[in-house]
Amino acid sequence: MGQSARSLLLRTLLVTLVACEGAPLNNHPSPVTVVSIEPSEMTTDAPTALILQLSGLPAHLDYGRGHATLPPITVTFGAVLSVPGEPLPHDRVRAQVPQGLPPGSYDVGIQLADGHTASLPMALIVREAPDGGTPDGGTPDGGGPPPGITGFSFQTLSEQVQGVPFVIAIRAMGPDAVRFQGTVELSSAWQVTPSVTEPFHDGVLVMDVSIQTPGDTVTLTARDSEGRTGTSNPFRVRPAP
């Protein structure tokens, strides 16, 4: 091979490598969409962790690090608030919403550093905080769980796959709901993992669980130390492929 041919080949390889650095894994990506948000309600005085389920996120291949990465994500709530998003597995993003967001219904959107945007209209409802209660999650005299808890409510669950983690959102119910900071036991005839939740934050819990046995009418039940309970809607769990 002559000198000029070798020079042309080297220039071609260099241009190719530069063009590929940080390039999308898919040259024709599908549009980014916000599929759902959990929980879909919060109160003005309760900082809340929200989980956004997305689709079409454009992963980028970093040749220097040898793996796919996601561009930085900003989560927006109408034109009122923007917070950084934390990427999670399975095209999900966590956003921590501070207390003080005014009551109302908000479009929830994402903005990616590479220009991609998406929004789910009227996806979050912020309600006025109930009056009374103590901020530390205890009773007025400082002992035990708050007495004004009547039970627990699950965000509606859709079809899942055996052994694959999915997000559940549980909300304490009752006049002292936002004061509940404890854990609950999770039970199901279809073997749920884990069997004890993480602590609630201001009456709300969002976490991953998995069902180990397939079934057509699976339900989950939450029970606290005082025996107060709540049961999810029936949902299908498909056998693992």
MARFIKE-765185 format. One record per residue (C-alpha): residue number from 1; chain; x, y, z. Coordinates in steps of 0.05 Angstrom, whole numbers, plus 5000, padded with zeros to 4 digits. Example, Ala and Ser with C-alpha at 12.3 -4.5 7.8 and 13.67 -1.06 7.14 Angstrom:
<recs>
    k  c    c1    c2    c3
    1  A  5246  4910  5156
    2  A  5273  4979  5143
</recs>
This chain:
<recs>
    k  c    c1    c2    c3
    1  A  5000  5000  5000
    2  A  5028  5068  4980
    3  A  5039  5126  5028
    4  A  4980  5166  5002
    5  A  4933  5106  5009
    6  A  4955  5093  5081
    7  A  4945  5167  5098
    8  A  4874  5165  5069
    9  A  4858  5102  5108
   10  A  4883  5133  5174
   11  A  4842  5197  5162
   12  A  4780  5155  5148
   13  A  4788  5115  5212
   14  A  4799  5178  5253
   15  A  4737  5211  5226
   16  A  4696  5148  5240
   17  A  4720  5143  5312
   18  A  4706  5217  5325
   19  A  4637  5211  5295
   20  A  4621  5149  5337
   21  A  4644  5180  5404
   22  A  4581  5191  5445
   23  A  4536  5173  5386
   24  A  4466  5146  5400
   25  A  4462  5071  5399
   26  A  4401  5077  5354
   27  A  4408  5124  5294
   28  A  4333  5130  5290
   29  A  4309  5131  5362
   30  A  4235  5129  5378
   31  A  4206  5192  5411
   32  A  4218  5199  5486
   33  A  4153  5194  5525
   34  A  4132  5198  5598
   35  A  4089  5136  5608
   36  A  4068  5144  5681
   37  A  4086  5175  5748
   38  A  4081  5145  5818
   39  A  4053  5168  5864
   40  A  4008  5215  5825
   41  A  3987  5256  5886
   42  A  4024  5293  5941
   43  A  4010  5346  5994
   44  A  4041  5415  5999
   45  A  4078  5401  6064
   46  A  4107  5332  6045
   47  A  4172  5327  6005
   48  A  4159  5267  5960
   49  A  4201  5221  5917
   50  A  4168  5209  5850
   51  A  4184  5153  5800
   52  A  4174  5169  5726
   53  A  4167  5111  5678
   54  A  4196  5132  5610
   55  A  4204  5100  5542
   56  A  4250  5116  5484
   57  A  4308  5142  5526
   58  A  4368  5154  5479
   59  A  4427  5116  5509
   60  A  4495  5139  5484
   61  A  4556  5094  5473
   62  A  4618  5120  5508
   63  A  4678  5087  5474
   64  A  4725  5113  5528
   65  A  4686  5080  5584
   66  A  4661  5020  5544
   67  A  4588  5025  5564
   68  A  4522  5060  5549
   69  A  4505  5123  5587
   70  A  4444  5169  5592
   71  A  4447  5244  5582
   72  A  4432  5286  5644
   73  A  4357  5291  5659
   74  A  4317  5349  5687
   75  A  4246  5337  5712
   76  A  4197  5395  5706
   77  A  4130  5409  5739
   78  A  4093  5457  5695
   79  A  4130  5523  5692
   80  A  4137  5525  5768
   81  A  4193  5477  5786
   82  A  4252  5440  5756
   83  A  4292  5387  5794
   84  A  4349  5340  5773
   85  A  4327  5269  5756
   86  A  4364  5207  5780
   87  A  4365  5152  5726
   88  A  4342  5083  5750
   89  A  4340  5015  5715
   90  A  4285  4998  5666
   91  A  4278  5069  5636
   92  A  4256  5100  5702
   93  A  4276  5166  5734
   94  A  4270  5187  5807
   95  A  4255  5260  5824
   96  A  4254  5289  5894
   97  A  4199  5343  5899
   98  A  4209  5391  5957
   99  A  4152  5413  6002
  100  A  4119  5479  5984
  101  A  4096  5463  5913
  102  A  4030  5502  5908
  103  A  3965  5462  5904
  104  A  3940  5445  5834
  105  A  3949  5397  5776
  106  A  4017  5396  5740
  107  A  4043  5373  5674
  108  A  4104  5330  5689
  109  A  4160  5333  5637
  110  A  4232  5315  5625
  111  A  4287  5354  5590
  112  A  4350  5318  5567
  113  A  4416  5354  5555
  114  A  4416  5331  5483
  115  A  4350  5367  5469
  116  A  4299  5311  5478
  117  A  4236  5332  5516
  118  A  4172  5298  5536
  119  A  4112  5314  5580
  120  A  4053  5278  5612
  121  A  3995  5328  5619
  122  A  3962  5337  5687
  123  A  4001  5278  5716
  124  A  4012  5304  5787
  125  A  3960  5330  5835
  126  A  3985  5371  5894
  127  A  3935  5378  5951
  128  A  3933  5427  6009
  129  A  3964  5396  6071
  130  A  3915  5376  6127
  131  A  3917  5419  6189
  132  A  3946  5395  6255
  133  A  3994  5339  6271
  134  A  4065  5340  6293
  135  A  4124  5342  6244
  136  A  4164  5286  6275
  137  A  4116  5229  6257
  138  A  4098  5213  6329
  139  A  4037  5225  6372
  140  A  4029  5294  6405
  141  A  4062  5268  6468
  142  A  4121  5242  6428
  143  A  4108  5166  6435
  144  A  4087  5111  6387
  145  A  4058  5114  6316
  146  A  4007  5168  6300
  147  A  3937  5146  6321
  148  A  3900  5180  6264
  149  A  3918  5127  6211
  150  A  3859  5088  6183
  151  A  3895  5043  6134
  152  A  3936  5044  6070
  153  A  3921  5055  5997
  154  A  3960  5026  5938
  155  A  3970  5061  5872
  156  A  3935  5020  5817
  157  A  3979  4962  5794
  158  A  3982  4937  5723
  159  A  4004  4870  5693
  160  A  4074  4848  5715
  161  A  4124  4792  5700
  162  A  4144  4737  5750
  163  A  4209  4755  5785
  164  A  4218  4823  5751
  165  A  4220  4882  5800
  166  A  4166  4936  5792
  167  A  4148  4999  5829
  168  A  4093  5003  5881
  169  A  4068  5066  5914
  170  A  4031  5062  5981
  171  A  3999  5120  6017
  172  A  3977  5122  6090
  173  A  3904  5142  6099
  174  A  3871  5183  6154
  175  A  3877  5252  6187
  176  A  3949  5238  6210
  177  A  3971  5205  6145
  178  A  4028  5253  6131
  179  A  4059  5238  6199
  180  A  4068  5164  6185
  181  A  4142  5147  6179
  182  A  4143  5073  6196
  183  A  4149  5009  6156
  184  A  4094  4959  6138
  185  A  4094  4884  6125
  186  A  4078  4863  6054
  187  A  4041  4797  6044
  188  A  4012  4760  5985
  189  A  3990  4690  5969
  190  A  4037  4695  5909
  191  A  4102  4707  5950
  192  A  4124  4780  5948
  193  A  4196  4802  5958
  194  A  4215  4838  6003
  195  A  4165  4823  6059
  196  A  4179  4887  6098
  197  A  4181  4955  6066
  198  A  4228  5013  6072
  199  A  4205  5070  6118
  200  A  4150  5115  6093
  201  A  4166  5189  6082
  202  A  4111  5237  6103
  203  A  4059  5182  6094
  204  A  4082  5158  6025
  205  A  4125  5099  6004
  206  A  4153  5086  5934
  207  A  4197  5024  5926
  208  A  4211  4963  5882
  209  A  4182  4894  5896
  210  A  4175  4830  5856
  211  A  4126  4772  5854
  212  A  4156  4702  5852
  213  A  4093  4663  5830
  214  A  4051  4677  5768
  215  A  3976  4687  5776
  216  A  3916  4721  5745
  217  A  3887  4756  5807
  218  A  3948  4774  5849
  219  A  3940  4823  5906
  220  A  3987  4855  5956
  221  A  3969  4873  6028
  222  A  4004  4923  6073
  223  A  3998  4917  6149
  224  A  4031  4962  6202
  225  A  4049  4945  6274
  226  A  3980  4967  6298
  227  A  3944  4920  6251
  228  A  3920  4973  6202
  229  A  3918  4946  6131
  230  A  3907  4962  6058
  231  A  3902  4916  5997
  232  A  3919  4930  5924
  233  A  3875  4919  5864
  234  A  3879  4849  5833
  235  A  3931  4847  5776
  236  A  3961  4793  5731
  237  A  4032  4767  5738
  238  A  4056  4732  5675
  239  A  4104  4672  5678
  240  A  4176  4691  5666
  241  A  4197  4678  5594
</recs>
